[in-house]
Amino acid sequence: MKSTKKKPVSRLSQEVAIQTLTLFSSALGLVAALAWNEAITEYINTYIKPYLAKGSGVISLFIYALLITAITVIVAMQMARVKKRLGTT
């Protein structure tokens, strides 16, 4: 009969697994960010650009950049609070 003891995982294997999971979650985050980028760009083109003067593409880009910056700052602050509560700072 075979032994049911688990083979200990080496430190290197554990680090490789952790890094792989980190890279995978980062890749999913990038895909989500690109999807939001496209959605917000379409929203600006559909609902904001028509109210701006012709040739004001630069203004709509700045509006988009300010919106994304504000959202990013708010999310980063909330994530820092969560990390602090979890004690992982």
N, CA and C atoms as a LAMMPS dump frame, in Angstrom:
ITEM: TIMESTEP
0
ITEM: NUMBER OF ATOMS
267
ITEM: BOX BOUNDS ff ff ff
-5.0000000000000000e+02 5.0000000000000000e+02
-5.0000000000000000e+02 5.0000000000000000e+02
-5.0000000000000000e+02 5.0000000000000000e+02
ITEM: ATOMS id mol type element x y z
1 1 1 N 0.838 -1.176 0
2 1 2 C 0 0 0
3 1 3 C 0.883 1.239 0
4 2 1 N 0.492 2.255 -0.769
5 2 2 C 1.273 3.479 -0.886
6 2 3 C 1.076 4.358 0.336
7 3 1 N 2.119 5.1 0.648
8 3 2 C 2.049 6.055 1.752
9 3 3 C 1.248 7.276 1.317
10 4 1 N 0.428 7.811 2.228
11 4 2 C -0.386 8.982 1.895
12 4 3 C 0.239 10.27 2.408
13 5 1 N 1.489 10.201 2.844
14 5 2 C 2.174 11.396 3.315
15 5 3 C 2.451 12.318 2.133
16 6 1 N 2.236 13.603 2.366
17 6 2 C 2.523 14.59 1.327
18 6 3 C 4.003 14.915 1.323
19 7 1 N 4.535 15.047 0.13
20 7 2 C 5.936 15.417 -0.032
21 7 3 C 6.078 16.899 0.298
22 8 1 N 7.056 17.285 1.112
23 8 2 C 7.212 18.703 1.441
24 8 3 C 7.554 19.518 0.192
25 9 1 N 6.97 20.7 0.13
26 9 2 C 7.195 21.596 -1.009
27 9 3 C 8.464 22.391 -0.743
28 10 1 N 9.347 22.412 -1.726
29 10 2 C 10.592 23.152 -1.544
30 10 3 C 10.326 24.648 -1.549
31 11 1 N 11.223 25.399 -0.97
32 11 2 C 11.091 26.859 -0.894
33 11 3 C 11.036 27.465 -2.296
34 12 1 N 11.84 26.941 -3.216
35 12 2 C 11.857 27.438 -4.59
36 12 3 C 10.513 27.188 -5.273
37 13 1 N 9.966 25.991 -5.116
38 13 2 C 8.668 25.673 -5.716
39 13 3 C 7.58 26.583 -5.168
40 14 1 N 7.643 26.864 -3.89
41 14 2 C 6.658 27.737 -3.263
42 14 3 C 6.774 29.154 -3.827
43 15 1 N 7.994 29.663 -3.972
44 15 2 C 8.196 31.006 -4.527
45 15 3 C 7.727 31.09 -5.975
46 16 1 N 7.994 30.047 -6.765
47 16 2 C 7.557 30.02 -8.15
48 16 3 C 6.03 30.049 -8.208
49 17 1 N 5.369 29.283 -7.356
50 17 2 C 3.908 29.264 -7.327
51 17 3 C 3.358 30.633 -6.94
52 18 1 N 3.942 31.269 -5.941
53 18 2 C 3.492 32.594 -5.499
54 18 3 C 3.669 33.615 -6.614
55 19 1 N 4.813 33.606 -7.264
56 19 2 C 5.069 34.553 -8.348
57 19 3 C 4.134 34.306 -9.533
58 20 1 N 3.869 33.051 -9.84
59 20 2 C 2.956 32.72 -10.933
60 20 3 C 1.557 33.243 -10.639
61 21 1 N 1.086 33.042 -9.414
62 21 2 C -0.233 33.549 -9.036
63 21 3 C -0.272 35.073 -9.072
64 22 1 N 0.81 35.716 -8.632
65 22 2 C 0.875 37.176 -8.664
66 22 3 C 0.826 37.686 -10.095
67 23 1 N 1.595 37.078 -10.977
68 23 2 C 1.597 37.49 -12.387
69 23 3 C 0.241 37.246 -13.039
70 24 1 N -0.391 36.128 -12.71
71 24 2 C -1.694 35.818 -13.275
72 24 3 C -2.741 36.832 -12.827
73 25 1 N -2.735 37.177 -11.548
74 25 2 C -3.721 38.16 -11.072
75 25 3 C -3.421 39.542 -11.655
76 26 1 N -2.15 39.869 -11.855
77 26 2 C -1.797 41.145 -12.497
78 26 3 C -2.284 41.173 -13.939
79 27 1 N -2.152 40.059 -14.635
80 27 2 C -2.621 39.982 -16.021
81 27 3 C -4.136 40.166 -16.084
82 28 1 N -4.857 39.56 -15.158
83 28 2 C -6.31 39.739 -15.123
84 28 3 C -6.665 41.186 -14.807
85 29 1 N -5.889 41.819 -13.93
86 29 2 C -6.108 43.23 -13.626
87 29 3 C -5.893 44.105 -14.851
88 30 1 N -4.895 43.782 -15.642
89 30 2 C -4.639 44.533 -16.878
90 30 3 C -5.794 44.379 -17.862
91 31 1 N -6.308 43.168 -18.003
92 31 2 C -7.44 42.934 -18.896
93 31 3 C -8.648 43.743 -18.425
94 32 1 N -8.906 43.753 -17.126
95 32 2 C -10.019 44.532 -16.582
96 32 3 C -9.8 46.021 -16.83
97 33 1 N -8.578 46.499 -16.63
98 33 2 C -8.274 47.915 -16.863
99 33 3 C -8.488 48.291 -18.327
100 34 1 N -8.084 47.429 -19.232
101 34 2 C -8.29 47.706 -20.657
102 34 3 C -9.775 47.723 -21.016
103 35 1 N -10.544 46.838 -20.404
104 35 2 C -11.987 46.825 -20.651
105 35 3 C -12.624 48.12 -20.146
106 36 1 N -12.216 48.558 -18.935
107 36 2 C -12.738 49.821 -18.403
108 36 3 C -12.291 50.999 -19.261
109 37 1 N -11.069 50.95 -19.752
110 37 2 C -10.562 52.008 -20.619
111 37 3 C -11.464 52.16 -21.838
112 38 1 N -11.781 51.049 -22.456
113 38 2 C -12.624 51.087 -23.645
114 38 3 C -14.034 51.579 -23.308
115 39 1 N -14.587 51.123 -22.193
116 39 2 C -15.943 51.529 -21.796
117 39 3 C -16.001 53.029 -21.503
118 40 1 N -15.028 53.534 -20.772
119 40 2 C -15.028 54.952 -20.413
120 40 3 C -14.775 55.812 -21.652
121 41 1 N -13.891 55.372 -22.52
122 41 2 C -13.635 56.109 -23.763
123 41 3 C -14.911 56.211 -24.599
124 42 1 N -15.625 55.115 -24.717
125 42 2 C -16.872 55.128 -25.481
126 42 3 C -17.91 56.035 -24.823
127 43 1 N -17.974 56.005 -23.499
128 43 2 C -18.908 56.876 -22.773
129 43 3 C -18.592 58.349 -23.053
130 44 1 N -17.32 58.7 -22.985
131 44 2 C -16.918 60.092 -23.244
132 44 3 C -17.229 60.483 -24.679
133 45 1 N -16.929 59.595 -25.615
134 45 2 C -17.212 59.887 -27.027
135 45 3 C -18.706 60.044 -27.292
136 46 1 N -19.521 59.275 -26.577
137 46 2 C -20.965 59.298 -26.814
138 46 3 C -21.675 60.421 -26.075
139 47 1 N -21.319 60.643 -24.804
140 47 2 C -22.101 61.551 -23.97
141 47 3 C -21.436 62.894 -23.647
142 48 1 N -20.131 62.994 -23.779
143 48 2 C -19.455 64.25 -23.408
144 48 3 C -18.98 65.009 -24.65
145 49 1 N -18.34 64.313 -25.57
146 49 2 C -17.799 64.969 -26.764
147 49 3 C -18.841 65.757 -27.555
148 50 1 N -20.07 65.276 -27.707
149 50 2 C -21.049 66.048 -28.488
150 50 3 C -21.329 67.439 -27.911
151 51 1 N -21.114 67.621 -26.619
152 51 2 C -21.375 68.92 -25.993
153 51 3 C -20.179 69.853 -26.056
154 52 1 N -19.054 69.361 -26.51
155 52 2 C -17.853 70.182 -26.648
156 52 3 C -17.736 70.675 -28.087
157 53 1 N -16.995 71.733 -28.257
158 53 2 C -16.811 72.295 -29.6
159 53 3 C -16.06 71.309 -30.484
160 54 1 N -16.268 71.452 -31.789
161 54 2 C -15.545 70.597 -32.743
162 54 3 C -14.039 70.784 -32.568
163 55 1 N -13.311 69.696 -32.713
164 55 2 C -11.865 69.763 -32.591
165 55 3 C -11.38 69.841 -31.155
166 56 1 N -12.246 69.536 -30.202
167 56 2 C -11.838 69.613 -28.793
168 56 3 C -11.513 68.231 -28.237
169 57 1 N -10.912 67.413 -29.062
170 57 2 C -10.53 66.069 -28.636
171 57 3 C -9.575 66.086 -27.464
172 58 1 N -8.722 67.099 -27.411
173 58 2 C -7.758 67.207 -26.317
174 58 3 C -8.489 67.419 -24.996
175 59 1 N -9.541 68.22 -25.019
176 59 2 C -10.302 68.47 -23.786
177 59 3 C -10.931 67.181 -23.282
178 60 1 N -11.504 66.397 -24.17
179 60 2 C -12.118 65.144 -23.733
180 60 3 C -11.069 64.172 -23.206
181 61 1 N -9.868 64.202 -23.77
182 61 2 C -8.79 63.351 -23.249
183 61 3 C -8.379 63.774 -21.842
184 62 1 N -8.336 65.089 -21.595
185 62 2 C -8.018 65.561 -20.256
186 62 3 C -9.12 65.207 -19.258
187 63 1 N -10.367 65.293 -19.694
188 63 2 C -11.483 64.89 -18.826
189 63 3 C -11.336 63.417 -18.466
190 64 1 N -11.038 62.609 -19.45
191 64 2 C -10.834 61.175 -19.236
192 64 3 C -9.665 60.928 -18.271
193 65 1 N -8.554 61.608 -18.491
194 65 2 C -7.383 61.43 -17.627
195 65 3 C -7.685 61.843 -16.188
196 66 1 N -8.4 62.953 -16.014
197 66 2 C -8.766 63.392 -14.661
198 66 3 C -9.71 62.403 -13.988
199 67 1 N -10.665 61.895 -14.734
200 67 2 C -11.595 60.91 -14.192
201 67 3 C -10.866 59.647 -13.746
202 68 1 N -10.006 59.125 -14.594
203 68 2 C -9.252 57.915 -14.263
204 68 3 C -8.328 58.155 -13.078
205 69 1 N -7.68 59.313 -13.025
206 69 2 C -6.792 59.631 -11.905
207 69 3 C -7.572 59.675 -10.6
208 70 1 N -8.73 60.324 -10.598
209 70 2 C -9.55 60.406 -9.39
210 70 3 C -9.99 59.02 -8.934
211 71 1 N -10.45 58.198 -9.859
212 71 2 C -10.864 56.833 -9.508
213 71 3 C -9.694 56.038 -8.953
214 72 1 N -8.528 56.162 -9.581
215 72 2 C -7.343 55.432 -9.14
216 72 3 C -6.933 55.83 -7.728
217 73 1 N -6.949 57.118 -7.442
218 73 2 C -6.575 57.597 -6.11
219 73 3 C -7.553 57.068 -5.061
220 74 1 N -8.839 57.134 -5.354
221 74 2 C -9.846 56.649 -4.4
222 74 3 C -9.682 55.155 -4.143
223 75 1 N -9.508 54.375 -5.198
224 75 2 C -9.342 52.927 -5.043
225 75 3 C -8.057 52.614 -4.289
226 76 1 N -6.967 53.306 -4.59
227 76 2 C -5.693 53.066 -3.904
228 76 3 C -5.811 53.38 -2.416
229 77 1 N -6.527 54.454 -2.071
230 77 2 C -6.715 54.804 -0.661
231 77 3 C -7.534 53.731 0.054
232 78 1 N -8.569 53.237 -0.591
233 78 2 C -9.393 52.187 0.011
234 78 3 C -8.591 50.895 0.185
235 79 1 N -7.783 50.562 -0.797
236 79 2 C -6.959 49.356 -0.699
237 79 3 C -5.941 49.483 0.425
238 80 1 N -5.372 50.671 0.621
239 80 2 C -4.423 50.888 1.711
240 80 3 C -5.111 50.706 3.06
241 81 1 N -6.344 51.165 3.176
242 81 2 C -7.098 50.979 4.425
243 81 3 C -7.338 49.493 4.704
244 82 1 N -7.707 48.755 3.671
245 82 2 C -7.952 47.325 3.834
246 82 3 C -6.664 46.622 4.254
247 83 1 N -5.549 46.952 3.588
248 83 2 C -4.27 46.345 3.944
249 83 3 C -3.888 46.666 5.382
250 84 1 N -4.164 47.883 5.818
251 84 2 C -3.844 48.282 7.196
252 84 3 C -4.675 47.465 8.186
253 85 1 N -5.97 47.276 7.88
254 85 2 C -6.826 46.462 8.742
255 85 3 C -6.367 45.025 8.817
256 86 1 N -5.874 44.518 7.703
257 86 2 C -5.394 43.135 7.659
258 86 3 C -4.013 42.991 8.279
259 87 1 N -3.362 44.106 8.503
260 87 2 C -2.023 44.075 9.107
261 87 3 C -0.944 43.615 8.153
262 88 1 N -1.113 43.883 6.875
263 88 2 C -0.121 43.46 5.885
264 88 3 C 0.686 44.613 5.347
265 89 1 N 0.775 45.713 6.091
266 89 2 C 1.529 46.869 5.599
267 89 3 C 3 46.703 5.855
